[in-house]
Amino acid sequence: MTTRLVGESFEDVRATSPGQIVEDFELDRCTFVASTLAQRTDLVPSLVVRRVNATRCILDNCLAVGIRFEDVTVDNLVTKGGLMHLSGCVLSHVTFKGRAGAVIASPPVPRPDEDLVSPEADRALVEAYKSVDWALDITQAEFVDVSLDYVPGNLIKRDPETQFLLRREHRAELDNRDVPDGAHRVFSRFDISPFDSMVVVAPKRSKQFRRLMDIFEGLREVGLAE
């Protein structure tokens, strides 16, 4: 049974138990403030959020850590308090569409008994994505800012006009091509990502849109972006 919430506000909502399942919600014009979905115990994300549709919602200083999102649609999202971090999360059939705020798929955070993120955490994410046929659909999304280094690029549905696929193997060719300024910095993001492909976006609502388009289109012209 689906729970429908309309126009409600929530503060300091927390779901933090490994193995917990949050599912079957319709959220319309809801606001979440200083709320957290997080589990830092299991390397493979084990707190699951599934079958959620969120329309015209606001996330204000919210965070997601170590979550598996399945069959989630986010339509017109406002983010406040900086980037909305999806840290060490796995996405399966997640769709962003309409106007969107600032979203970053970022590395895992250390487990409670660790000072640094272990290499095993990255390997666990790579393994988890092997069972995902597609992770993310951003073909209809217009972001303020977005970084998707921690989602496999080949599993992202994208608009090729402003959303470009990069492959790690092409990094070695940068010095042999006439590439635009900023190209090396773009490919340096593979230093962090455990995946061999990534999607980079020129966010349509960003002041940096034209500058980023020049870089990405330049890379496409020399065969280093798709």
C-alpha positions as a printed NumPy array, in Angstrom:
array([[  0.   ,   0.   ,   0.   ],
       [  1.355,   3.417,  -0.967],
       [  1.411,   6.249,   1.561],
       [  0.672,   9.673,   0.031],
       [  1.912,  12.825,   1.752],
       [  1.021,  16.274,   0.427],
       [  2.464,  19.603,   1.56 ],
       [  3.958,  18.291,   4.787],
       [  7.179,  19.4  ,   6.495],
       [  9.581,  17.188,   8.424],
       [ 12.676,  18.042,  10.458],
       [ 15.46 ,  15.742,  11.669],
       [ 13.915,  12.627,  10.134],
       [ 16.392,   9.753,  10.366],
       [ 16.581,   6.22 ,   9.032],
       [ 19.885,   4.652,  10.065],
       [ 19.459,   0.901,  10.428],
       [ 21.269,  -1.512,   8.085],
       [ 18.732,  -3.734,   6.384],
       [ 15.886,  -1.263,   6.894],
       [ 13.471,  -0.772,   3.987],
       [ 11.651,   2.474,   3.281],
       [  9.14 ,   1.917,   0.498],
       [  5.926,   2.884,  -1.246],
       [  5.641,   6.647,  -0.779],
       [  4.124,   9.406,  -2.905],
       [  5.517,  12.749,  -1.783],
       [  4.001,  15.93 ,  -3.191],
       [  5.378,  19.362,  -2.196],
       [  6.962,  17.984,   0.99 ],
       [  9.919,  19.579,   2.783],
       [ 12.66 ,  17.744,   4.672],
       [ 15.046,  19.727,   6.885],
       [ 18.288,  18.361,   8.404],
       [ 17.172,  14.818,   7.641],
       [ 19.349,  11.783,   7.044],
       [ 19.184,   8.387,   5.411],
       [ 22.404,   6.672,   6.418],
       [ 24.019,   3.385,   7.263],
       [ 27.788,   3.127,   7.616],
       [ 28.088,  -0.465,   8.815],
       [ 27.716,  -2.546,   5.654],
       [ 30.04 ,  -2.065,   2.688],
       [ 27.238,  -2.957,   0.28 ],
       [ 24.403,  -0.457,   0.786],
       [ 21.787,  -2.304,   2.806],
       [ 19.299,   0.397,   3.772],
       [ 16.863,   0.353,   0.857],
       [ 14.584,   3.109,  -0.411],
       [ 12.256,   1.821,  -3.096],
       [  9.132,   2.717,  -5.018],
       [  9.125,   6.402,  -4.083],
       [  7.808,   9.239,  -6.251],
       [  8.72 ,  12.737,  -5.088],
       [  7.218,  15.772,  -6.836],
       [  8.116,  19.405,  -6.139],
       [  9.839,  18.542,  -2.867],
       [ 12.508,  20.487,  -0.937],
       [ 15.593,  18.967,   0.681],
       [ 17.248,  21.397,   3.099],
       [ 20.605,  20.223,   4.499],
       [ 19.809,  16.558,   3.918],
       [ 22.174,  13.629,   3.409],
       [ 22.099,  10.05 ,   2.11 ],
       [ 24.911,   7.629,   3.011],
       [ 25.191,   3.98 ,   2.019],
       [ 21.665,   3.698,   0.591],
       [ 20.317,   1.577,  -2.231],
       [ 17.679,   3.519,  -4.162],
       [ 15.365,   1.439,  -6.361],
       [ 12.517,   2.607,  -8.593],
       [ 12.596,   6.217,  -7.424],
       [ 11.403,   9.217,  -9.437],
       [ 12.248,  12.782,  -8.449],
       [ 10.33 ,  15.448, -10.361],
       [ 11.292,  19.1  ,  -9.77 ],
       [ 13.59 ,  19.068,  -6.734],
       [ 14.817,  22.029,  -4.718],
       [ 18.004,  21.586,  -2.697],
       [ 19.129,  23.977,   0.019],
       [ 22.224,  24.149,   2.176],
       [ 24.683,  23.192,  -0.542],
       [ 24.986,  20.025,  -2.588],
       [ 22.717,  17.092,  -1.854],
       [ 25.23 ,  14.266,  -1.29 ],
       [ 24.487,  10.673,  -2.245],
       [ 27.55 ,   9.187,  -0.54 ],
       [ 28.438,   5.6  ,  -1.395],
       [ 24.925,   4.939,  -2.684],
       [ 23.758,   2.488,  -5.347],
       [ 21.062,   3.61 ,  -7.777],
       [ 18.772,   1.301,  -9.705],
       [ 16.022,   2.753, -11.897],
       [ 16.267,   6.245, -10.415],
       [ 14.93 ,   9.133, -12.504],
       [ 15.458,  12.859, -12.119],
       [ 13.326,  15.098, -14.292],
       [ 12.313,  18.708, -14.469],
       [ 14.142,  21.431, -12.595],
       [ 16.629,  20.016, -10.118],
       [ 18.92 ,  21.53 ,  -7.535],
       [ 22.514,  20.565,  -6.791],
       [ 23.214,  16.827,  -6.506],
       [ 26.477,  14.912,  -6.139],
       [ 27.061,  11.167,  -6.17 ],
       [ 30.113,  11.066,  -3.908],
       [ 32.423,   8.443,  -2.355],
       [ 31.47 ,   6.32 ,   0.639],
       [ 32.165,   7.695,   4.084],
       [ 34.38 ,   5.73 ,   6.496],
       [ 32.768,   3.086,   8.626],
       [ 32.505,   3.836,  12.366],
       [ 35.703,   1.893,  13.17 ],
       [ 37.758,   3.436,  10.339],
       [ 39.473,   6.783,   9.842],
       [ 39.579,   6.456,   6.048],
       [ 37.396,   4.82 ,   3.441],
       [ 38.708,   1.337,   2.74 ],
       [ 39.423,   0.155,  -0.812],
       [ 36.93 ,  -2.627,  -0.127],
       [ 34.137,  -0.027,  -0.011],
       [ 34.783,   1.017,  -3.61 ],
       [ 35.025,  -2.603,  -4.721],
       [ 31.716,  -3.375,  -3.011],
       [ 30.006,  -0.601,  -4.987],
       [ 31.487,  -1.822,  -8.263],
       [ 30.228,  -5.327,  -7.486],
       [ 26.777,  -4.067,  -6.481],
       [ 26.323,  -2.289,  -9.81 ],
       [ 26.948,  -5.508, -11.744],
       [ 23.342,  -6.532, -11.065],
       [ 21.89 ,  -3.167, -12.232],
       [ 20.663,  -2.922, -15.839],
       [ 20.345,   0.865, -15.668],
       [ 21.064,   3.132, -12.742],
       [ 19.944,   6.658, -13.49 ],
       [ 17.846,   8.532, -16.051],
       [ 18.656,  12.254, -16.332],
       [ 17.447,  12.815, -19.89 ],
       [ 14.765,  15.274, -18.752],
       [ 16.592,  16.876, -15.821],
       [ 17.806,  20.481, -15.662],
       [ 20.259,  20.749, -12.776],
       [ 21.776,  23.731, -11.024],
       [ 24.854,  21.588, -10.396],
       [ 25.521,  17.869, -10.638],
       [ 28.445,  15.467, -10.292],
       [ 28.025,  11.78 , -11.051],
       [ 31.546,  10.389, -10.544],
       [ 30.209,   7.588,  -8.347],
       [ 27.658,   6.219, -10.81 ],
       [ 28.877,   4.054, -13.722],
       [ 28.523,   6.211, -16.815],
       [ 27.445,   3.332, -19.031],
       [ 24.42 ,   2.783, -16.762],
       [ 23.126,   6.344, -17.072],
       [ 20.425,   7.353, -19.539],
       [ 21.377,  10.814, -20.771],
       [ 20.604,  13.619, -23.184],
       [ 23.661,  13.606, -25.491],
       [ 23.27 ,  17.318, -26.236],
       [ 24.385,  18.417, -22.761],
       [ 25.315,  15.172, -20.993],
       [ 28.504,  13.462, -22.161],
       [ 29.997,  10.016, -21.6  ],
       [ 33.699,   9.756, -20.778],
       [ 35.756,   6.565, -20.666],
       [ 38.82 ,   6.076, -18.491],
       [ 40.739,   4.526, -21.385],
       [ 40.649,   7.822, -23.299],
       [ 42.557,   9.683, -20.598],
       [ 45.864,   8.397, -21.969],
       [ 45.106,  10.12 , -25.299],
       [ 44.76 ,  13.657, -23.904],
       [ 48.367,  14.617, -24.63 ],
       [ 48.077,  13.408, -28.224],
       [ 45.007,  15.48 , -29.095],
       [ 44.23 ,  19.167, -29.385],
       [ 41.955,  19.34 , -26.35 ],
       [ 40.277,  22.399, -24.812],
       [ 41.48 ,  24.03 , -21.616],
       [ 40.001,  22.178, -18.679],
       [ 40.023,  18.758, -20.35 ],
       [ 42.752,  17.343, -18.113],
       [ 40.885,  18.506, -15.04 ],
       [ 37.711,  16.809, -16.22 ],
       [ 39.467,  13.487, -16.766],
       [ 41.269,  13.784, -13.408],
       [ 37.948,  12.864, -11.818],
       [ 38.795,   9.262, -12.705],
       [ 41.426,   9.501,  -9.928],
       [ 38.535,   9.319,  -7.481],
       [ 35.935,   7.24 ,  -9.29 ],
       [ 36.211,   3.426,  -9.173],
       [ 34.307,   3.119, -12.453],
       [ 35.695,   3.033, -15.991],
       [ 33.11 ,   5.42 , -17.406],
       [ 31.281,   8.468, -16.144],
       [ 28.767,  11.006, -17.35 ],
       [ 29.652,  14.686, -17.099],
       [ 26.932,  17.285, -17.385],
       [ 26.749,  20.9  , -18.445],
       [ 23.904,  21.867, -16.087],
       [ 21.378,  23.963, -17.943],
       [ 20.657,  26.095, -14.867],
       [ 24.293,  26.762, -14.022],
       [ 26.244,  29.968, -14.662],
       [ 29.019,  27.656, -15.88 ],
       [ 26.854,  26.069, -18.571],
       [ 28.526,  27.642, -21.611],
       [ 32.067,  27.139, -20.305],
       [ 31.408,  23.467, -19.587],
       [ 29.722,  22.952, -22.941],
       [ 32.809,  24.312, -24.685],
       [ 35.013,  21.779, -22.87 ],
       [ 32.75 ,  18.79 , -23.411],
       [ 31.953,  19.59 , -27.04 ],
       [ 35.669,  20.052, -27.668],
       [ 36.349,  16.616, -26.244],
       [ 33.628,  15.12 , -28.411],
       [ 35.078,  16.737, -31.539],
       [ 38.416,  14.952, -30.982],
       [ 36.775,  11.631, -30.125],
       [ 37.352,  11.679, -26.359],
       [ 33.726,  12.1  , -25.314],
       [ 30.485,  10.556, -26.509]])
